[in-house]
């Protein structure tokens, strides 16, 4: 594997040489005012990069072979343009281009669907875009809140800072089925596979755009782009120069201080620095921890949260078309985290990365290292149970508190001490690392564009023996993915054909082939598309090698054998096959823009919630290892683990409408529908092995209907938005968590599901959703340098419980003052 790794690393730093035979340059200006357009993109069709205009609107493409080139010219808010150039040997072509402003979204450019710039109408997927303008006009440190305004996205709030998204069903309190990517980095925790979320090292002011792809996109991005992909792209300092300083305050003792500095220090060399410190206090909420039938409050709950982030990047232009980008980022996070086994007290969880990228028109290379570290994070639920076990058996307060992190007391009157302590560790230490490398080559032959790439990843999960089976050292897993893409354009017919194939080789679960195919029919007013894609959800290291709470939860990477001879197979990957049809374009007029899609998904080998596999017979071995040897003191009579089970079909539709009254006023409407079918007569769908197929066997956890209404105003001085979001009431089951209406024939943890009563090991407050919330943002530009902004979430202060093990969310507000100092001509 070392040979493979260093071979790939060698590819990453290979530099292609091009004959210096010609160039294409020019100036791009506003067609009405004649003002130069800074940051307009000129892309050689079928390639990754092209050129970006400077403050004078000037661009140049050098070292071009003599052939015919098709240039696509894009600038946000303007109509796109295409130019064909027949470049001769040694020719220097100069262009003067004028772009007209556009009031529709047809000219928007995305990069996530094909991993290269293209008009959004030609993208073979449903892509939601959160633009830099929307991000800049949203006061507050968390740009992720704007995901609540996107079609097809299930957005939840677990507290002041805690937000999360899911796409097209299968939500849970430990959801790893949406891949998060930041500037080409997979940004998920190594051991659990959970997206970074608020752990991100990126600050809001450095985000250029966020693209959210609905549906599987694993063919290009690899495992766990299963239900969807969230791709965050940051700003190039050479086209976003300036100093930004932000100070903000809000209720719940919120304070935020952020800053960003970017500058082109010399021709085609830029640097940027960023930093943030945000803190506050969560809504007042203490969860119940049950010991037997008795409820106790969470022990030593700390409701305060804080996040500190900083980083730097250098963009070095080797020439006009080739860039080398080096960056580093860090975040330190303390907050309350929701899981499917109770809440976690997260303390100083650090995330760091170091990255080097090489970009050229035909070659892309990326290598990065991510590391994660925490020593004092712990599971509140388990620690509380441990503490109560000592207090109830006569131990002092001080001793009970000290031993509650690692042990639980079990009374045994026959023993000399009247009982014994067993390891029931509540601490989650983490010192995990991940290495990633990717090399990609693309080119075109006539109307055929082809891409070939290879990705390598090595995970080194290290919990110091606290929550993984890593007593002998880190768990090291290698995986390699090989992908190829063919795209053929019939220009005369306005037809794009796409095929992507990927083969993933994983050290534990073997090889998987992942295809994607699409056909896009383009018109002047929009495009129709039909796509087929496959996605996989690979079991995380926690699913495979977990060892929580002294062996009460064990990963299923090797299978189990029960004492009665029953074989429990090891986990395999979960797969999803998806068919989607969609339209994106104008509707009836140039001012009304619509995107609509309908999809049908087929999932197999669904990854179950935690299940007690010893309900009918004790566990004898995990793989070939006896259970008492693996977990000292365990008799195998209670073991929770994960299983694959059954098949399920899900289906739905999304609709998005945007109407532009004029350049300053916009109205939006989003609607999403989701449903599923489960064969209740198929015993393979009986996830908890109780002999009956019930809705709790399948954690859909998604509302059937949701919609949003928005109004946006952008003026020369004032800007703002008013957005209302409706989420239909729905039941939610995840691990010990229950949020559902009364269903007395439905048992969870041995108890019937009853609203506002104890169900199993938690309190059921009733279904989630069932609300219509209204959010408001306002801003005023006092001058070129000073901007005042304010945001109010849930302006009518409706107490809404959006997620399990979380407080009811009331009104949240934030006021920010921003100082912007232009640098150079920006």
N, C-alpha and C positions, 0 to 999 in steps of 0.2 A: 504493500500500500504506500510506503514511503516513495518508491520509484514512481508510482502513479501521481502522487502529490507533487513531487518536484518537477515531473514532466509538465504537468498542468501549469505550475508556477512559471516554468520557462516560457510557455506559450503566452502567459499573461503579459510579459514584458517584451515580447517580440515586436519589432517595429517594421511595418511594411515600407518599402521605398517606392516612390512614385516618380515617373519621369516628369521633369519640369518642362512641360511643353506648351502650356497655355493658361489663360485665366479668364474669369468672368467677374466683373465688378460693377458697381453702380451706386445710385442714391435712391432712397425711398422716402417719399414725402406724402403729406396729407393732400388729397386732390383739391380740397376746398381752400385751405389756408396756405398751402405751400410749406408748412412747417415740417422739418425733418422728423421722422419717426424713429425714436430710440428703442432698440430691442425687437425690431421686426425680424422674423425668421425667414431665411432663404434656404430651402432644403432641396438637395438633389434627390429626386424621387427614387425610392428604393434603397436609400442609405440611412444611416443613423444620424448623421450630422450634416451641417452645411455651414452657414455663417449667420451672424447676428449683427444688425446695424449698430454703429456707435452713435454718439450724441449728434453727429452731423448727418445721420441717416445713411452713412456709407458702409458698404460691405465689399468683401472681395473673396473669391474662391481661387486659390492658386494651384499650381502643379497638376493641371488637368490633362488627361490623355485626349488626343484628337478623336472625338466621336460626338454623337448627338446626345444632348442633355435635356432633361425635362426638369425645370425649376418650379417648385411650389413656394409661393410667397404668402406668409401668414402674419397677421398682427391682430391681437385681440381687439374686438369691437369694429374691425374693418373687414370689407369683403376680401376674400382671398383672390390670388391671381396665379396663373400658370403661364410659363414662357418656355418655348422649345428653342434650344440653341444648337446649331451645327458648328461645333468648334473645330477649326482647322489647326494644322501643325503650327505652333508658335503664335497663334492668334491671341490677342488681348481684346475681349469683348467688353464694351461699356454700356450699361443700361441706365435709363432714367425712368423710374417707376412711380406712379401715383396711385394711391389706394383710396377708395371711397369708404366713408363710414357706413357701417351696417347696423340695422336695428334688430336683426334676427341672430340666431345662434348657429346658423349653418356654416359659418366660417371658423367656428371654434376648432382648436387643434388639441388632440390628445395623443399620448404616447404609450399608454398602458396596454391597449388591446393588441397591438402588434410589436410593442417594444421599439417603435420608431415613430416620428411625427407623422400625423395624417389628419385630414379633416374628420371631424367627429361623425359626419354622415357616412363616411366610408369605413368606419370602425366596425369590425365583425362581432360586436358585443354591445350590451347595454352599459353605457358608461355615464355615471354621474360625475360632474365636475364642480368642485368648490374652488372658485377662482381667487386670485390674489386680491382683487377688489373686494370680494365678499369677506375675505379674511381680514383685510385692513379695516373694513367698516364694522367689524364685530368687536366691541370692547370686551376685554377679558383675556386671560392667558390661554384658554382652552379652545383652539379652533375646531376640535372634534365635535363641539356642540352643534356646529353647522350640519353635521351628518343627520341630525333629526329632521332636516328640511329636504332630504333626498328621498325619491321614490324607491320602493323596494327594500328600504333599510329599516330594521327594527332597532330603535334607539332607546336605551334605558338609562336612567340616572339612579345611582345607588347612594348618592350623597352630594355634598357641595362640590367636591372635586371629582368624585367617581362617576364616570360615564362609560358606556360601552355600546358597541353596535353588533348586530347580527344581520345576516342576509338570508332570506328565504328559508326560514324555519330551523328546527333542531337547536334551539337556544338552550343554554344551561348556565349554572353559576360557575362553570369551569369550561368555557367554550373555546376550543382551539381550531375551529373549522374555517376561520377566515384568516387568510395570510395577510400580514402587514409588512409592507416594503417601504423603506425610506432611502432615497437616493441609491437604489440598487442593493440595499442591505436587507436581508431577512431580519425583521425586528420582532422576533418572538423569543420568549425565555427558553433556555436550552433544555431544562429538565421537564417542564410542564407543557411546553409548546404554546403557552398563552401569549397573545399579542402584548407588546409593551404597554400600550395605552398611555396612561399618565406617566409611565416610567420613561417615555421617550426623551432623548437628549436634545431634541429640536425645540426651539422657541417659536412662538407664533409669528413674530416679525420676519423670520427667515424663510417662511413657507411661500413658495411661488404658487403652488396649486396642490389640490388633493383630488385624485381620480379614484372613484369607487366602481369596480366592475361587478355587476350582478351575475351570479352563476359561476360554474367551474371554469378556471383558467389555468389548470395545472400543467397543460402541455408546454407552456412557455415558462412558467414560474416554479414548477415543481410541486412536490407533495404539500397538501394542506391549503392550496388555493382551491378549496373544495366547494364551499358555497359562494365564495367571492374573494375579492382582492381589494385591499386599501393601499394605494400607492401615493406616497407623499414625496413631492419634489421641492427642493430648496432653490434659493436664488443664486444666480451667478453674480459675484461681486463686481464684475466688470461692467454689468448693465444695470446694477442696482446700488450705485454708490450713495453714501450718505451715513449720517449718524442719527440713530433713533434712540431716545430715552423715554421710558414710559413709567409712570407711577399710578397705581390704582388702589381703590379701597371699596369695600362693600360690607353688607351684613354678614353675619356668622364670623365676625372678626377677620374678614378677608383683607389681605394686603398683598400687593404684587409689585415688583420692581423688575423691569426688563430693559435690556439694551442690545443694540446691534450696531456694528461699525463695518462698513464695506468701502473699498477703494481700489481703483486700478492704479497700482504704484508705478507702472510703466507700461508701454505698449503691450497689450494682450497678457498682462500679468496682474492678477487681482488677489486681494486678501480680504477675509472677513472674520470677525469675532462676534460672539454672541454670549449672552448670559441672562439668567433669571433667578429670582427668589420669590416664591409664592407661599403664603401660609394662611391658615384659618382654622375654624373649629366646625366640626360636623354638627348636623342637626341632632337634637337631643333624642337619643334612642339607645336603649339597652336591651339586647336580645335575651331570651330565656335559655338556660342550659338545664336540661333535665337529667337528673340522677334518679332512676326509677320513675316514680310518679311525681316527684317533687321538683319544682322549678327554682333555679337560683339565678341571680343576675350575673352577667359576665364579670369575671374577676379583673380588677385593676384596669378598667377600660380607659384608654386615652383617646379622647375625641379630637385632639389637635392634629393637624396635618401640615406638612411642609414639603416643598420641592425646590431643589437647587440644581441649576443646569448651567453648563458653560461649554464652549468649544471654539474651534478655529479651523479655517480651511484656506488653502492656497491653490489658485487656479493658474497654471502656467501654460501659455500657448507656445507649443513647439514651433508652429507656424500658423498660418491663417485657418487651417482646417484640422489641426491635431492638438489636443489638449491633454495635459497631465494634471490630475486633481488629487491633492492629499488633504485629508481632514481627520479631525479627532473630536469626540464629544463625550460628555460625562453628565450623569444625573444622579442625585441622591434623594431618596423618597421615603417618607414616613406617612402612613395613613391606615385606614381600616379597609381590608379587602374581603370581599364576599366569596365564599367557596361553597361547594355542595356538602360540606361537613361542618359548617359553622363559619364564623368570621375569623380572619387572621389579623393580628396586630403587627403590621409591617413596620419595621424599624430600620432606618438607614440602609435601605436596599439600594446598592449602587449598580449602575449600568455604565460601561465604558465601551468605546469602539475606536479603532484606528483603521483607516481605509485609504487605498490608492487606486485611482481609476485612470484608464487611458482611453481616449475617444478619438476616432478618426472617421472619415466618411465610410469606410468599409470594415473597420476592425474596432472591436470593443473589448476591453479587458478590465477586470475588477477583482481585487483581492482585499479582504478585510478580516479583522479579528475582533470578536465581541467577547466581553467578559462580564460576569455578574457576581456580586458579592454581598452577602448579608450574614450576620452572626447572631442577631438578637430577635429576629422575627419569630413569632410563635402563634400556634393555633389557640385562640381564646377558649373555644369550647372544650378541648381536651385539657387545657391547663386548669380550667375551672373545675372539671370533674376530678382531676387529680387533687386539687386543693381541698375539695369537699370530702374526699375519701380520708384525708388525714385529720381534718377538723372533726369529722363525725366519729373518729376513733380515738379522740383524746389527745392528739398532738397539739403543740403550741402553735400560735399564729405564725411566729417567725419560722419555725421548722416547716410548717405546712406550705408557706409561701416559697421557701427555698427549694423544697423537694417537688413542688408542683410542676416545675419545668421538665422533669425527667421521669417521675415515678408515680404510681398509683398504689394505694394501700388496699389490701384485700383481707378482711377479718377471717381468721381461722382459729377458733378457740382452742383447738387441740395443740397448737404450736406454742412454744415457750413465750414468745412475744405477743401471743394472741392474734397473730396474722403474719402476712409477708408482703413485701413490696415487689411489684413487677415493673419492668421498664415500659412506660407509656409516654414516650417522649413527645413533648409539645413543641419543641424548638425546631425551626426550619433554618438551618445554616445552608449557605450556598456559596460555592467557589467554582462555578462552572465556566467553561470557555467554549468558544466555537470559532473554527477557521473556515472561511469560504473563499473559493476562487471561481472565476468564470472567464471564459474566452469565447468570443463570437465573431464570425466573419459573415458579411453579407455583400451581395453584388447583384447585378441584373444582366440578363441576356435578352435584349429587346424588351418585350412586355412582361417577361418572366423575372420576378425577383426571388432570390433564394437566400436563405439564412441557415447557418449551421453553428451549433454552439455546444459547449460542454460546461457543466457545473460540478463542483466538488464541495463537499461539506464534511467536516469532522466535528462531532459533538463530544465534549469531555465533561460529563455531568458529575459533579462532586458535591455531595451534601454533607460530607464529613460524617457519614453514617447516621444522619438524623432523620431522613425521610426516604432514602433509597437503599437498595441492597448493594451498597458500595463500601462495605466494611474493609475490603481488600484494596481500595483505591478507586479512582474515578472510573466511571463507566464510559468507555470509548466506542463510538459508533461512527463508521464511515459510510457515506453514500455518494454516488456519482450519477449524474443525469446527462444524457445525450439527447439533443433535440435538433430537429430540422424543420424548416418552413418553406413552402412554395406558395407564391402568390402570382397569379396571372391576371393581367388587366386587358380586357377587350375594350379599347378606348371608344371605338365607333359605336359599340353596343352599350357602353356605360356599365360594363359588367366586371366585377372582381370575383375571382375564385381563390379560395385559401384552403391549404391543408397543412396541418402541423402534426408532427409525430414526435413523441418523447419516450425514451426508455430510461427508467430509473432502476438502479441497482443499489439496494439497501442491505447492509451487513446482516440485519436480523430478519427482515421479512422478504428478502429476495428481490426478484425483478418484476417490474410492472410496465406495460406498454400503455401510453396515454395518448389518444388521438384527439384532434379537433379539426372540423371542416366547416366551411362557411361559403355562402354565395351572397353577394351584395349587388343589387341592381340600383344604379344611380340615375337620378333625374336632376334637372335644374332645381326642382322644388324640394328634393330630399332623396331618401333611399329606402328600399325594402331589403330585408335580410332574412336568411334562414341559416341557423347554425346547429351543429351537433358537437357536443363536447363531453369528455369524460374527466372526472376528478377523483382523487383519492384522498382519504383522511388517514394518514399514517398514525398508528398508535404512538403516543409520546413515550419518552423514557419513563415518566411516572407511571403510565399505563402498563408498561412492560416490566419495570424493575422497582416499583414503589414498595416502601416498607414503612408505613405510617402507624404511629401509636402502638409501638411494640408488637407489630405483626397483625394487628386487627385488619389492616388493609395491605394486601400484597399484590404486586404487579403480576400480570399473566403473560410473561414473555416465554415461559417454558411449559405451560400447561400444568394441570393438577391431576392427581389420582386420589379418589376417596377410598375410605377403608372398605366399602362394599364393592370396590372394583370399578366404579364409574370413572370414565376418563373425561376430563375437561380439557378441550383442545386449547393450545396457545392462540393468542390473538393474531388475526390477519388484518390487512388493510381494509378499510371500508371504502366502497366505490360508489360513485354516482354517475349516471349517464343522463344527459340533458339534451332536450330538443327545444329550440326557441325560435319564434318568428317575431319580427319586429319592424317598425317603421319609425323613421326619424326625419323630420322635415317640416315644411310649411303646411298650414291648413287653412284653406279658404282665402288667406290674405298674406301679404308680406310681413304683417305684424304679429301673426299668431304662429307659434312654433310648437310642434307636438312630437312627443316620443311615446310610443306604445309598444308593449311586448306581451306575448303569452308564452308560457313554458310548461313543460312536462318533464319531471325528474323521476328516475328509477334508481333507488338506493338498494345496495346489497351488503350483507355482512355488517349491519349497523352495530356501532360500538355502544354497548349497554351502559347504563348508570352502574354504580357500585351495587353488587349483588352478593348476598350471603350464600356461597356455594356449599356450605356444610349443613344446610337446613335438614337434609335427609340422612346424611352420614358424615362423620368427621373427615377432615382432610388428612391423608396419609403422607403424600409427598408433593413437593413442587418440583416438576421435572423429575430428576432422579434423587433429589435431596430430601431426606425425611424432614417433616415439618418441625419436630422437636429439635433437630440439629440446626435448622435454619433460624428458628425463633425459640430460644431457650425458655422453658416454662409454658409453652403453648401445647395444648393437646389436640389442636385442629378442630375444636368444636365450634369455633366462630371465626370464619375467614371471609372478608369482603374482597372481591376482585372484579375485573371487567371481562365481559364475554362479547363475542360476535353473535348476532342473531338476525334471522329473518330478512324479509324484503318489505319495502314500503314505497309507494308511489306518492309523490307530491306534485301539485300543479297550482298555477296561479297566473296573475297578470298584473302589469304595472302601467300606469298612465301618467304622463307629465305634460302640462300645458304651460306655456309662457306667452303672455300677451304684452307687447310693447305699445303703450299709448303714445309715447314719444321717447326721445333719448334720455329723459329724466325719470320716467314713470314706468314701472313694470308690475304686472300681476302674474302670480303663479298658482297652479293647482296640481297637486299630486294625489294619486289614489293607488292603493295596492290591495290585491286580493290574494289569499293563500288558503289552500285546503289540502287534504290528503286522504288516501284510502289505505286501509290496513285490513288484511285478510284475517279475521278473528277465528277462522277455522283452521288456520295453519299453525301447528304447534311450534314451528320454528320461530314464530313471532312472540312466543312466551318468554320474554326476557328474564323475568325473575323466577322462572321455573316453578310456578305455583300451580300449573295445570290449567290456567285460564288466561286468555289473551285479553288484556285490559288497556285502556288508554295510558295508564301510568307506565306500561312497558315501553312506550315510545315517547320520549320527551320532545314533542313538537314545540310546545311552549311559545307559540306565535299567534297573535291575533288574526282572525279571519279577514277583518276589514280595518283599514286605517287610511286617513287622508290628511292633507295639509293645505291651507290657504295662506298666501303671502302677498304683501304689497311692499314694493321697494321704491325708494326715491333717492336719486343722486343728483344734487345740484352743485353749483359752484361753491357754495358755502355750507349749506345744510345737506345731511344725508341721514337715512334711517330706514327702518323696516318694521312691519307689523306682521306677525306670523302666528297662525292658529293651527294646532295639531290635535287631531282626534285619533284615539286608539280604542278599539272595541275591547270590552271586557273579555278576559280569557283566563283559563286555568294554567297553573305552572307547577311542575314537579321536577325536582333536581336534587338527587341525593336525599338528605334528611329534610330538605326544604319543601314545603307545601304551601301553595297559595291558590285555593280553589273553592268553588261553591260547594254547598253541602251535597254529598253523595254517599249515603249511608251504606250502600252495597259495595262501595269501593274502599278497600283496606290498604293502608300505608303504615308499615311498622306495627301491624296487628290492630290498628285502630281504624274505625270508619272515618271518612273524610267529613268533618263538620266545621262549618264556618265559625270563627271566633271561639275556637276550642283547641285543646291540645290534640295533635295528630302525630303519633310516633314520638320523635324526639324534638319536635318544634311546635310553635304556636301558629295556627292557621288564621291569618287575618282576612282571608277571603280572596277572591280573584284579583289579578292585576289588571291594569288598564281601566277602561270605562270612564275616560275623561276627555275633556276638550280644554287644552291649555293655550293661553295666548302669551306670546313673548314680544317684547318691544326693544328696539335699539334706536338710539338717536346720536347724532354727532354734529359738530360745528367746527369749520375751519376758520379760526380767527385770522390766520395769516399763513404764509408759506411755511412758517416754522411751528405754529402752535395749533393743536387739535384737541378738542374736548369731546369725549364720548361717554355714553351711558348705555347700559343694558339692563333689562328687567325680565327675568324668567318667571313665568307663571304670575302675571301681573295681578290677577284676581285672588291670589293667595289660596288657591284650592289645595287642600291637603290630599295629595295623590301618592299612593304607594306604587312605584313603578317597578320594583324588583323585590325578590325575597330577601330576608335577613337584612333589610334596609329600612331606614326611617321613611315616614311620609314626608314628601318633598313639598315645602311651602314656597313662598316668594323668595327669590334670590335677586339681588341687584349689585351692580358694580359700576363705579364711575372712574374714568381714566383720563389723565392728562398726558398728551404725547408731544414731545419736542423733536422736530426733524430739522437737521442741519444739512442742506445740500452740499455735496462735494463735487468739484469740477463743474461740468455743465449739467449735472443731473438735478 
